[in-house]
Amino acid sequence: MRVLLAVDAGTTGVRALAVDLGGRVIDVAYRDLTQSFPLPGWVEHDVDEILRLVDETLAELALRLHADGHRAVAIGITNQRETTVAFDRSDGAALAPAIVWQDRRTAPACASLIESGDDRMLRERTGLTADPYFSATKMQWLLEHSSLDGATELGLCTVDTLVAWHLTGGVDGGAYVTDPSNASRTMLYDLDEAAWSPELCAFFSVPVASLATIVPSCGAFGAVAAQASQELAGVPVTGILGDQQAALFGQRCTSPGMVKATVGTGAFLLVHAGLARPANVDGLVTTVAWDLGSHGPRAFALEASAFVAGAAIQWLRDELGLIESSEQIGRLAESVTDANGATFVPALAGLGSPWWDPSARGTLMGLSRGVTNRHVARAVVESLGFLGRAMLEAMRSGGVELTELRVDGGTVAMDLLCQLLANGTALPVRRPTSVEATAVGVAMLAGLASDELTLTEIEDSWESDAAFEPSEDLGGDVAYATWLDAVARVRSLGATGPWSRVVQPQ
């Protein structure tokens, strides 16, 4: 069988997947990726570990594919988008730990941008808001606080660039490239000019020469080098998409108004907004969905992002010990009809859309003696549904006509969450046969670039596993109003509370 491969370098793990030409996952290799939290508000990855896990998962997958007689014909790369890497391209040496998208250390710098009014200029040029989430202030921090001056050939990039460079040869001619879906997440990419902005780079003191070359998301970037993978040497790398845009493509949301929600570590909702740049919408960011190069035009998306979704479930499991496994939360939450007055705000790493408040912190309130672990589980699941509702209401406020919500990510395996989303948003919710939309999306994009697939074939291959229609009695309005009140309380406390402190190096 001719198969398409995807490398998915995510936040909590790295996986390599094989996908047939119908979009079905036929094999997966996975490794956990270590997250480090050296100081409050800081989240880091080991750059060398990312590449080691890419090699390990591809090697494991390639051996099984070979044993089964399958042949890889193209590879796509998808990644945690805003995570920022500094390395020396002359020898491949990492110059600092990667700063993960969840990291909040640049919150004071972003607050200064807002206070000075520079955030308005940034919003107009980039479609983004001044928040530690995005890459530019991370790059600026690395330049100011890490030993980058000694680099012979400094590379400041996102993880897609690191992986593409490594797979296509590294120091021996590796392709140092990125695509618009990732570039548009840095705060250095001008949406109207479709290029790095020299003015924005100067504003953040980021050398333009340290950035990757921007290429279409869909094209030929190079081939896998033997030193990266003997088994896959020569297979072309033909697709690059940031993880959320890859999920949008993997959910076949190729028409304006179609929405996808990925509920994994965080929650990310994107609506296909058409081929022309849409107007900025309060609480949302404007981003490039993809650039299909010779296979189609550049498309835009409006995006809402929450930094913590499934990560709240991991917190219940790992830090509080209220559940033994992530899968247990669905059964616990469904065992009660409500949260018995408990309300959870999942702001464990600040609030994203539509508030963009890095000082907010997670809160569990409304507790009484009768609240059990089942009610806490219900409150956490309900909070994810409320997040989705708030995000989609922001999209509607911008005049976007929403048609359908397609969901993916490990957390939407819970039927309860899918039904809560349908009830709260008044949209039909569809869950695909495979919830691996991110990897499937970039694999099929790679297939489009290598002429293994047409866009029509990709669109027609989407299969629904479950559908959730809004109930006649949408309900939940009182609980949603209570939750919004809790969000407001958390925000007012976060501005002055001791938990808003982000530790800076001495």
N, C-alpha and C positions, 0 to 999 in steps of 0.2 A: 504494500500500500504506500502511496505517496502521501506524506504527512507534513504538516506545518508545525513548527516549534515556536514556543514563546518562553522567554526568560522574564519572570515577574520578580523584580527586586523590590520587595515590599518593606513595610515598617517593622513587622515582627518576624518575617521569614523570607526566604528566597525559594522560589519554585521554578522548575522547568516542566513544561507541559507539551504533550504531543496532541495535535488536533487533526482529525480527518478533514477532508474537503467539504464535508457537510456541517462542520462546526462542532462535532462531538469530540469531547475529551476522551482519548483512548489510553493515556498513561500520564502519571504525574510523579515527579521526584521533589522532595521538600526537605528543607533544613530550617530550624529555628535560627533567627538572627538575634544576637545579644543586644539589648538596649541598656545603656548606662545612664545613670542619673547622678552625676558627680556633685551637683549642688541643686538646691531648690530652684525649680523652673528650667533646669538644664536637661536636655535629652541628647545623647550622642550614640554614634555607631563607630565601630572599627572599620576603616576603609578596606584594609586587607582582608578582614573577615567577609565582607560583602563579596569580594572577588573570589575568595576561596570557595564560598558557598555556591556561587555561579558555576564555577568549574566542577564542583562535586555533583551538583544536581544534573548538569548537562551530561557528565560522564555516566552517571547512573542511568539516566534516561536513554542515552545513546546505546548503551550495552543491551538494554532490553529491547529497544527497537530493532537493533541488528539481529538479535536472537529470533525475533518474530518475523524477520524478513521485510520490515518496513524501511522506507528510504525518506530521509528528511530533504525537502526541496527548498525551504526558506525558513528564516528565523526572524521573529519580531521581538522587540525589547520594550517592556513597560516597567514603570518605576514609581516609587514614592517621589512626588514631583519636586517640592521646594527644598528638600534635604540638600545640603550644600557641602561640597567636597573641595578640599585644597590639596593638590598634589603636584609633584615635579614631573612634567612630561618627558624630561630627558632620561630619567631612570625609573619612573613609576612610583617613587617613594611618596607615601602619604605625609603631608606636612602638619596635619592636625586631625583629631577625630572629626568625623562628619557631624555637622550640626543638623539634627533631625527637624522636620517641619513642625513638630510639636513644641520645639524648644522656645522658651519665652525670654531668653536673656537680653534680647534687644528691645524689650518692651519700653524701657526709658527712652531709647532713641526714637522709637515710633511715636511716643507721647510728645516728644519735642517737635516732630514733624507736624503733628496735629496742632500743637500750640502755635507754631510759626505760620500756619496756613499753607505750608508746602504740600500737605496731603491733597489739596485741591488740584494742584498742578499734576501730581502723580496720578491722581484718579483720572484726569482728563487724558493724559498721555498713555497710561497703561491699563486702565479699566480696573485697577486694583485699589485697595485701601491700605493706608499705612498701618501695617500690623506685622508683628514678629514672624508670622506664618510664612511670609514670602522671603525670597532668597537674598535680595540686595542688602538688607541690613545685616544678614548673616555673613555675607562676603565682606562687608565693611568691618564687622567685628573681627573676623579672622585676620584681615589686613592690619588691624590696630593692635591685636592682642596675641597673635601667633607669630612664630619665626618664619615668615614667608620670604624675607629678603634674600635668603641664600639660595632660593630656587633658580636653577639655570633656565628653566622654561616653565613658568608658573601656569598652572591650570586651575581656574576657579569654575566649577561646573555643578550640574545636577547629576543624579545617579545614572540616568540614561546615557549621558556622555561618557562617564567612567566605564560603564559596561561595554558600550559600543567600541570604545578605544581599546579596551582589553581584548575583546573577542576578535577584533580585526587586526591584531598584531602588536598592540601596545607600543613599546619603544621602537619596534621595527616597522614603523609606518602605519600604526593604527589610526583609524578615522576618528578625528576629534570633532564630533558633530553633535548637534542637538536639533530638535524639531520645534515648530512654532507652539505646539501644545505645551511643551516644557518651558520654552523661552518666555512665553507670555505669563509665566508664574514667577518671574524673577523680579519684576519692577524695573527692569532695564530694557524691556522690549516695547517699542512704540507700536501700538495696535494699528494706527493709520499708515505708518511707513512700512510696516511688516519687516522690521529690522531692529538690531541693537541701536539704541539711541546714544550717540556720543555725549550728548548733554546729560542724560540720566547717569551714564557711567561716570562722568566727571562729578556729578552731584554726590554720588556715593563713593567717589575715589576708587572706583574699580577699573583697572586697566582693560581697555577693550581687547587688547592682544591676549589677555588671559582667558577670554571667553571662547566657547566653541563656535564653529561655523554653523549657521542656521540653514538647514536643508528641509525639503518637504518631508512630511511624515511618512510618505509612501514613495519609495525609490530604492535604488541600489547604493548602499553605503560602503560596501566591502564584503569580504568573505571571511569566514572563520579561519583563523590561523592555526597551524598545527600545534604551536606551543600552547594555545588555549584549549584545544580539544583535538586529539588525534582522530577520534571517531567521526567528528563532524567537520574536519578540515575541508575547506572549499565550499561549504554550504553558504549561500549568499545571505547577508543580513539586509532585509528589505523593508522593515517597518519599525518605526519608533513612535510611541505615544505615551504621554503621561497616563498614570493609571486610571484616573477618572474619565478622561476623554476616551481611553481604550474601552472602558466599560460602556460609555455612551455608544461607541461604534459596535461593541459586542452585543449590546441590546438592540442593535439595528435601528437606533433612533436617528434615522437619516432624513427625517422630514421635520420642518418647524412645528413646534408645539409638543413634540414627544419628549417625555421626561424619563430619566433614569435616576434611581436612588441606589447608591451603594452603601450598605450599612455593614462596615467592618470595624476596624479599630476606631475610625471616625465615621461620620455620616456625610455623604456628598451627593447633592442633588444637582443635576445639570439638565437644562432644557435646550434643545436645539433651537437656536434663535435666528437661523437663516444665513444667507451668504453675505449680507451687509452688516457692518458693525451696528449692534443695537445701542440704544441710548442707555446710559448707566442707570441702574435702579438702586435706590437706597437699600442698604443691607445685603446686596449681592455684589459679585464681581463679574466683570466681563472678561472672557477668555477666548482663545482660539480653540475650537473643537478639534480641527485637523486641517491639514493641507494635503490633498490627494495628488498634488503634482500633475503629472501628465494624465492621471486617471480621474481628475475632477478638481473642483475649485476649493478654496479655503472656506471653511464654515466657522461660525461663531456659536458660543454658548453663554448663557447666564448661569452662574454657579452659586450655590449656597453650600457652606462648609461648616460642619461641627467637628471640633477636634476630638471629642470623646463620644463614642457610642458603644460599640462592642468593648472598648477599653473599660467602660464602667462595669461590665459583667466580669471582666478579668479582675478588676479591683475587688468586687464582691468575693471572688474565688480566692485570689492570691493574698490580698492584704487583710480582708476581714474574715475569711473562712466561712462565710454564710452559705456557700454552695461548694460542692466538691468538684463539679465539672461545669463548664460553660453550658453544656446541653441541658443541665438540670434546671436552669432558670425558667425555661419555657413551661415545663411541667408545674413548677412551683407557682408561677404567675397565673396559669390557667386554673389552678386549684381554688382560687378565690375570685369573686366577681368584681371586687374593687380593692383599692389599696388601704381601706379602713382609715382614711384621712391622711395617710402618709404621702408626701410629695417629695420627689427627688429632682434636683437640678444638676445635670451631668457636666458641670463646669470645672472638671478636675484639671483642665489645662486652659482655663479661660473660656469665654464664649465667642463663638464665631458668628455666622449669619443667624438672624439679621441684625445682631447687636454689635459685634466686633468690639468686645470688651475684655481685654487681656487681664484685667485686674479681678474679674469675677472668679469665684471658687465654688467648687461643688458643695451642695448642701442637701441634707436629708432632714425634713421638718415635718411638723404635724404628727409627731409621735405620741402614742399613748400606751398604757400598759397592755392593751389588747393587740398591739401591732406585733406580728410574728415575722419570721423570715419569709413566709409566703407573701405577706403584704409588701415587704420591702422589695422582693423580686417583682411584684406587680407594679410598684411605683417606678422602678427602674425601666421596665419595659414600656410602661405608659409614657415615661419621659421621652423615650425615643420616638414614639408616635407623635407626641406634642411638638418635638423638634421638627419633624417632617412637615407637620401642619403649618408651623410658623414660617418655614422656608418657602413652602408653596404659596402661602398667602402673600409673601413678599414678591414672588414671581408674578402673581396675578395683579398686584398693585402697579406693576410696570406695564400693564396692558398686554401681557403675553397670554394668548389663548391656549390653555393646556388641554391636551386631548387624552392622554393615557400615561399612567405611571408604571414603569417596568422596574422591578427591584432585583438586586443581586447582593452578594456578600454573605458571609456565613451567618450573620445574625438574622437574616430574613428567612432562614429555615423555620423560624417560629411563625406558625399560622396566626397566632394572636397579634403579633406586630403587624403583619400584612393587613389583617382586618381593621386594626386600629388606624392604619394609614388610609385605608379606603374610606372608613367612616369619617375621619377627621378632615379629609381633603375633598370628599365627594367626587373622587375619581376612581375609575376601575383600576385595580392593581393587578398586574400580571407578573408571575414569577416563572422564569424560564426553566427548561428541563435541566440545564446546567447553570449553577450559580457562579461559575467561573467566568463571568462576563469579561473581566479585565483581560485575562490571558487569551481567551477565545477572540476577543476583539482585535488585539494586536497580531495574533497569529493569522487571522483572516485578512487583516490589512497587509501583512507580508505576502499572503497568497494573491491579493489583488495586484501588488507591485510586481510580482513575478509571473503574472498572467496565468496563474493557476485557477483563478476565480474571476468572475465579473461582479460588479456591484449588485446587479439584480440577483445573481445566485446567492450572494451573501445575505441580502435582505430576505429572500425567500426561505432561507435555511433556519430562521428563528423558530423555536418551538416552545409553546407554553406548557408548563407543568401544572400550574394551579392559577385560578382566577378568583379574585375577591371583589365583589361588588359592594358599593356603599349600601348599608342597611337603610330601610325606609325611615327608621328613627335614628338619625345620625347620632344623637346623644353626645355625651362627653363634653358639652359646652361648659358646664359648671366646673368640672374637673380641669378643663383647659384654662378657664379663667383663673382658677386657683393657682395653677402652675405658672401662668404669666405673672401673677402677683408675686409668687415666690422668686421668679427670675428678677423682677424689679427690686425685691428686697436684697437679693444676693449682689446685684450690681451696686446698690447704694452702700452696702457694707464693704464690698471689694475695693472701693475707692480709698477707704481709710483704714481698713483692717490690717493687722499685722501679716496676714497670709498673702497680701498683695506684694510683699517684698520679694524681689528677684535679686539673688546674691550676685554681686559683681566681683571680679578678681581684684586683689589688692595690688 
